[in-house]
Amino acid sequence: MDFLELARNRYSERFFDSRPIEQDKLDRILEAGRIVPTACNYQLQKFYLIRSEEGLAKLRTVTHFHCNVPLMILVCYDIREVWTNPSDRYYRNYNSGEQDASIAATTMMYEAEELGIHTIWIRGFDSKTVVDTFGLPDYMVPVMMLGLGYPNERAKANAWHYRRRPIEDFVHEL
Ligand SMILES: Cc1cc2nc3c(=O)[nH]c(=O)nc-3n(C[C@H](O)[C@H](O)[C@H](O)COP(=O)(O)O)c2cc1C
């Protein structure tokens, strides 16, 4: 399958079965997140695996959107050494952490898709609650959670997946 077809086929899955993800497939997904570009090559993205019974029970208390996934990857960045751009006069206090972590998350999402594993991108959580519940250090900034698993019999894209604006809304010549 070519990449555009893969990208078109991906949708946010909200119906997972309980089958665990094979370790060799998870290793490939994490490798995809490891090799991404990051600002100044600082590589401050962190991937926390939530798949133990205890971890999944905590997960259910921090987001309504857990979808009973067998595996959640909590993607964070370490704010202590993140690349900043103090000379940016428009976007004050800019740091690249969200971009770096999002590139890693996106790359892992498409690697999962390639492996036949469905995903859901989740930002519906309170960062402080997540940090406290999982006992993360206070310099770790949660960016998103990537839910992964195999689809169950109810699996399907919802209406939003088919609602995309035309290309003219996105592309402008300068
Ligand atoms: C930054 C971001 C945050 C999101 N947060 C959530 C979320 O918390 N819960 C959820 O069910 N979906 C979440 N989504 C999924 C979007 O709703 C979904 O991507 C969008 O509606 C398009 O549908 P599709 O992914 O099926 O094509 C999020 C997506 C992104 C990119």
Ligand as a Chemical Component Dictionary entry (heavy atoms), coordinates in Angstrom:
data_LIG
# 
_chem_comp.id                   LIG 
_chem_comp.type                 NON-POLYMER 
_chem_comp.pdbx_formal_charge   0 
_chem_comp.three_letter_code    LIG 
# 
loop_
_chem_comp_atom.comp_id 
_chem_comp_atom.atom_id 
_chem_comp_atom.alt_atom_id 
_chem_comp_atom.type_symbol 
_chem_comp_atom.charge 
_chem_comp_atom.model_Cartn_x 
_chem_comp_atom.model_Cartn_y 
_chem_comp_atom.model_Cartn_z 
_chem_comp_atom.pdbx_ordinal 
LIG C1  C1  C 0 -4.728  16.933 18.777 1  
LIG C2  C2  C 0 -5.828  15.907 18.720 2  
LIG C3  C3  C 0 -6.559  15.633 19.865 3  
LIG C4  C4  C 0 -7.559  14.645 19.843 4  
LIG N1  N1  N 0 -8.178  14.303 21.017 5  
LIG C5  C5  C 0 -9.143  13.362 20.989 6  
LIG C6  C6  C 0 -9.752  12.930 22.211 7  
LIG O1  O1  O 0 -9.384  13.353 23.299 8  
LIG N2  N2  N 0 -10.762 12.012 22.142 9  
LIG C7  C7  C 0 -11.157 11.485 20.938 10 
LIG O2  O2  O 0 -12.080 10.645 20.943 11 
LIG N3  N3  N 0 -10.565 11.831 19.778 12 
LIG C8  C8  C 0 -9.574  12.749 19.773 13 
LIG N4  N4  N 0 -8.941  13.098 18.608 14 
LIG C9  C9  C 0 -9.365  12.484 17.329 15 
LIG C10 C10 C 0 -10.109 13.477 16.430 16 
LIG O3  O3  O 0 -11.408 13.724 16.928 17 
LIG C11 C11 C 0 -10.168 12.896 15.007 18 
LIG O4  O4  O 0 -8.857  12.744 14.510 19 
LIG C12 C12 C 0 -10.956 13.752 14.033 20 
LIG O5  O5  O 0 -12.301 13.852 14.419 21 
LIG C13 C13 C 0 -10.908 13.183 12.611 22 
LIG O6  O6  O 0 -11.383 11.852 12.590 23 
LIG P1  P1  P 0 -10.469 10.643 12.098 24 
LIG O7  O7  O 0 -9.200  10.646 12.925 25 
LIG O8  O8  O 0 -11.293 9.417  12.313 26 
LIG O9  O9  O 0 -10.150 10.867 10.642 27 
LIG C14 C14 C 0 -7.890  14.009 18.610 28 
LIG C15 C15 C 0 -7.141  14.291 17.468 29 
LIG C16 C16 C 0 -6.101  15.194 17.524 30 
LIG C17 C17 C 0 -5.258  15.429 16.282 31 
# 
loop_
_chem_comp_bond.comp_id 
_chem_comp_bond.atom_id_1 
_chem_comp_bond.atom_id_2 
_chem_comp_bond.value_order 
_chem_comp_bond.pdbx_ordinal 
LIG C1  C2  SING 1  
LIG C2  C3  SING 2  
LIG C2  C16 DOUB 3  
LIG C3  C4  DOUB 4  
LIG C4  N1  SING 5  
LIG C4  C14 SING 6  
LIG N1  C5  DOUB 7  
LIG C5  C6  SING 8  
LIG C5  C8  SING 9  
LIG C6  O1  DOUB 10 
LIG C6  N2  SING 11 
LIG N2  C7  SING 12 
LIG C7  O2  DOUB 13 
LIG C7  N3  SING 14 
LIG N3  C8  DOUB 15 
LIG C8  N4  SING 16 
LIG N4  C9  SING 17 
LIG N4  C14 SING 18 
LIG C9  C10 SING 19 
LIG C10 O3  SING 20 
LIG C10 C11 SING 21 
LIG C11 O4  SING 22 
LIG C11 C12 SING 23 
LIG C12 O5  SING 24 
LIG C12 C13 SING 25 
LIG C13 O6  SING 26 
LIG O6  P1  SING 27 
LIG P1  O7  DOUB 28 
LIG P1  O8  SING 29 
LIG P1  O9  SING 30 
LIG C14 C15 DOUB 31 
LIG C15 C16 SING 32 
LIG C16 C17 SING 33 
# 
